[in-house]
Amino acid sequence: MNIEYGSCKTLFHKDCDAYVVLEREFCKKDTYCFPIEDFSIEPFGNFVAAVAIALDLVSEGEKVCVCDKGGCGRSGTVAGAVLAYLYKDVSFPRFKKFVRVEYRLFKECPEKPEQEQAIRLSWGAFHHFSEEAFRLLTRTTFTKGAFVTAVNEGRKGKFIPILLVTRKPPHGSEANIRMNVDELKKVSGRFSYRVLQEFMKVPKEGRIVKLEEVKPEEVCPYALSFAAFEGSVFKVQDPREALRLLSQALLLREL
């Protein structure tokens, strides 16, 4: 597979066709720069954009090197999500076993629970929705121990938890989607284009709400469907209300 991850200092000396850089201090000309905070996946929008561009470049036959300062956590997370798309048709245990053996993922890297969950989140989205998963992932951010996604098209966003890393849902908290859009525009591939188009219409900030506070017309089918697949909504919301909204979302889902 034409993707490698590691530290920028090491990979800059290797024969790579393209560099996806996740550490601001190593961003330079002829690289794709999507800074992510050390030991985290924030901003999650840059994570999604980095995955999209890496997939565009890999699909063109280029060798892509994803790098950060340490070369394990952030870069391993992005590389893992790229592989999650490429191996989306296999079961998660098989995928996890493969990347552990071939890429040291889920063994040494990533370093944080939310980074591992970001790979799992990506695999689940790609497995259930294929390329349409980018609609869900572009709407997603990470805050206060939870992955949350925007479910409406309004100017002020409503976000619901779709995957909790901690046990307490962050109801009432602020959410904010950030992405290096200028860098994303440099590539006109099918993945980066889909992410850019979705980003332009999704609410960038708003409050995290309970599922029963979301109006049916505000439901984003992919977000709610994936929330049900993960089972997280049933841990924090009324299952009957979740089932009602989920049923409507599935009926509206594009095939």
C-alpha positions in Angstrom: 0.0 0.0 0.0 1.4 3.4 -1.0 1.0 5.0 2.4 3.5 5.4 5.3 3.3 7.3 8.6 6.0 8.6 10.9 7.9 11.6 12.1 8.4 14.5 9.6 12.1 14.6 10.3 12.4 11.0 9.2 10.0 10.9 6.3 11.2 14.1 4.7 14.4 12.1 3.9 12.4 9.3 2.2 11.2 9.0 -1.4 7.6 10.2 -1.0 5.5 11.6 -3.8 3.4 13.7 -1.4 3.4 14.7 2.2 0.4 15.2 4.4 1.7 17.2 7.4 -0.1 17.3 10.7 2.4 19.4 12.7 2.5 23.2 11.9 6.2 23.6 12.4 6.9 21.2 9.5 4.4 22.7 7.1 6.3 24.0 4.1 5.9 24.5 0.3 4.8 21.4 -1.6 3.2 19.8 1.4 -0.5 19.4 2.4 -0.8 21.1 5.8 -3.5 20.0 8.3 -2.3 20.8 11.8 -3.7 18.6 14.6 -3.0 19.3 18.3 -0.4 17.0 19.8 -1.8 13.9 21.6 -5.3 14.6 20.2 -7.5 14.5 17.0 -8.5 18.2 17.2 -9.5 19.8 15.1 -11.3 16.8 13.8 -12.1 18.6 10.5 -8.3 18.6 9.7 -8.2 14.9 10.4 -11.1 14.3 7.9 -9.5 16.6 5.3 -6.1 14.8 5.7 -7.8 11.4 5.2 -9.6 12.7 2.1 -6.5 14.1 0.4 -4.4 11.1 1.3 -7.1 8.9 -0.4 -7.1 11.1 -3.5 -3.4 10.9 -3.8 -3.2 7.1 -3.1 -5.9 6.5 -5.7 -3.7 8.3 -8.2 -0.8 5.9 -7.5 1.3 8.3 -5.5 3.2 7.2 -2.4 1.8 9.3 0.4 3.7 10.0 3.7 1.7 11.2 6.6 3.8 12.8 9.3 3.8 14.6 12.6 6.4 15.5 15.2 6.6 12.2 17.0 5.4 10.0 14.2 2.9 7.8 16.0 -0.3 9.2 17.3 -1.7 11.7 14.9 0.0 10.3 11.8 -1.0 6.8 12.7 -4.6 7.9 13.2 -4.8 9.4 9.7 -3.1 6.5 8.1 -5.4 4.1 10.0 -8.5 5.9 8.7 -7.1 5.8 5.1 -6.6 2.0 5.5 -10.1 1.8 7.0 -11.5 3.0 3.8 -9.4 0.8 1.6 -10.4 -2.2 3.8 -14.0 -1.1 4.6 -15.5 -4.4 3.2 -13.9 -6.7 5.8 -15.0 -7.0 9.4 -13.5 -4.7 12.0 -11.6 -7.6 13.8 -10.0 -8.6 10.5 -9.2 -5.0 9.6 -7.7 -4.5 13.1 -5.6 -7.6 12.9 -4.3 -6.7 9.4 -3.2 -3.1 10.4 -1.7 -4.4 13.6 0.6 -6.8 11.8 1.4 -4.7 8.7 1.4 -1.1 10.1 1.8 -1.5 13.9 -1.5 0.2 14.4 -3.5 -0.7 17.6 -0.2 -2.0 18.9 2.2 0.9 19.4 0.2 3.6 17.7 -2.0 5.6 18.0 -1.3 6.8 21.5 -4.6 8.0 22.9 -8.1 6.3 23.3 -9.8 9.0 21.1 -7.3 8.4 18.4 -8.0 4.7 18.3 -11.7 5.5 18.4 -11.3 7.8 15.4 -10.0 4.9 13.4 -12.9 2.8 14.5 -15.4 5.6 13.8 -13.9 5.9 10.3 -14.1 2.2 9.6 -17.7 2.1 10.8 -18.7 5.0 8.6 -17.0 3.7 5.6 -18.2 0.2 6.2 -21.9 1.3 6.4 -21.9 4.2 3.9 -18.8 3.9 1.7 -18.0 7.2 0.1 -21.1 8.8 1.5 -19.4 8.4 4.9 -17.6 11.7 4.3 -20.9 13.4 4.7 -21.0 12.1 8.3 -17.3 12.5 9.0 -17.2 16.1 7.7 -20.1 17.0 10.1 -18.3 15.4 13.1 -16.1 17.0 15.7 -14.6 15.9 19.1 -15.3 17.7 22.3 -15.3 16.9 26.0 -14.7 13.2 25.5 -17.3 12.7 22.8 -17.6 12.5 19.1 -20.6 14.6 18.1 -22.1 15.4 14.7 -24.2 18.2 13.3 -27.7 17.0 12.4 -29.3 20.1 10.9 -28.7 22.5 8.1 -29.3 25.7 10.0 -26.9 28.6 10.7 -26.5 27.6 14.3 -25.7 23.9 14.6 -27.3 21.2 16.7 -25.0 18.4 17.5 -25.7 15.0 19.0 -23.2 12.5 20.4 -22.5 9.6 18.1 -19.6 8.0 20.0 -18.6 8.6 23.6 -15.0 8.0 24.8 -16.0 9.1 28.3 -19.2 8.0 30.1 -20.9 11.3 30.6 -22.5 12.9 27.5 -21.6 16.6 27.1 -25.2 17.8 26.8 -25.3 21.6 26.6 -21.7 22.0 25.6 -20.4 24.0 22.7 -19.2 22.3 19.5 -17.0 23.7 16.8 -16.0 22.3 13.4 -12.7 23.6 12.0 -10.9 22.7 8.8 -8.0 24.0 6.7 -10.3 24.7 3.7 -7.6 26.5 1.7 -5.4 23.5 1.7 -8.2 21.2 0.8 -8.9 23.3 -2.3 -5.5 22.4 -3.7 -6.7 18.9 -4.6 -9.7 18.4 -6.9 -10.1 14.6 -6.3 -13.4 12.9 -5.6 -12.8 12.6 -1.8 -11.6 16.1 -1.1 -14.3 17.6 -3.3 -17.0 15.7 -1.4 -15.6 16.9 1.9 -15.3 20.5 0.7 -18.9 20.6 -0.6 -20.3 19.2 2.6 -18.2 21.5 4.8 -19.7 24.5 3.0 -23.2 23.7 4.0 -22.7 22.2 7.5 -23.2 24.4 10.6 -19.7 25.1 11.9 -20.6 25.7 15.5 -23.5 25.1 17.9 -24.6 23.3 21.0 -24.7 19.6 21.8 -28.3 18.6 22.4 -30.2 15.5 23.5 -31.7 13.4 20.7 -35.3 14.2 21.7 -34.5 17.9 21.2 -33.8 17.4 17.5 -36.7 18.1 15.2 -37.4 15.4 12.6 -36.8 17.8 9.7 -33.3 18.6 11.2 -32.2 15.0 11.2 -29.1 14.1 9.1 -29.9 10.5 8.1 -26.3 9.4 8.1 -25.5 10.8 11.5 -28.4 9.3 13.2 -28.1 6.0 11.5 -24.5 5.7 12.5 -25.3 6.7 16.0 -27.7 3.8 16.2 -25.2 1.4 14.8 -22.7 2.4 17.5 -25.5 2.1 20.1 -24.3 5.3 21.8 -27.6 7.1 21.5 -29.3 4.4 23.5 -27.0 4.9 26.4 -27.9 8.5 26.9 -31.3 9.0 25.3 -34.8 7.6 25.4 -34.7 4.5 23.2 -38.3 5.0 22.0 -37.6 8.5 20.7 -34.3 7.3 19.2 -36.1 4.5 17.4 -38.7 6.9 16.0 -36.2 9.4 14.7 -34.0 6.6 13.4 -36.8 5.0 11.5 -37.6 8.3 9.8 -33.9 8.8 9.0 -33.6 5.4 7.4 -36.7 6.1 5.3 -35.1 9.3 4.0 -31.7 7.9 3.5 -30.4 8.1 -0.1 -29.7 4.7 -1.6 
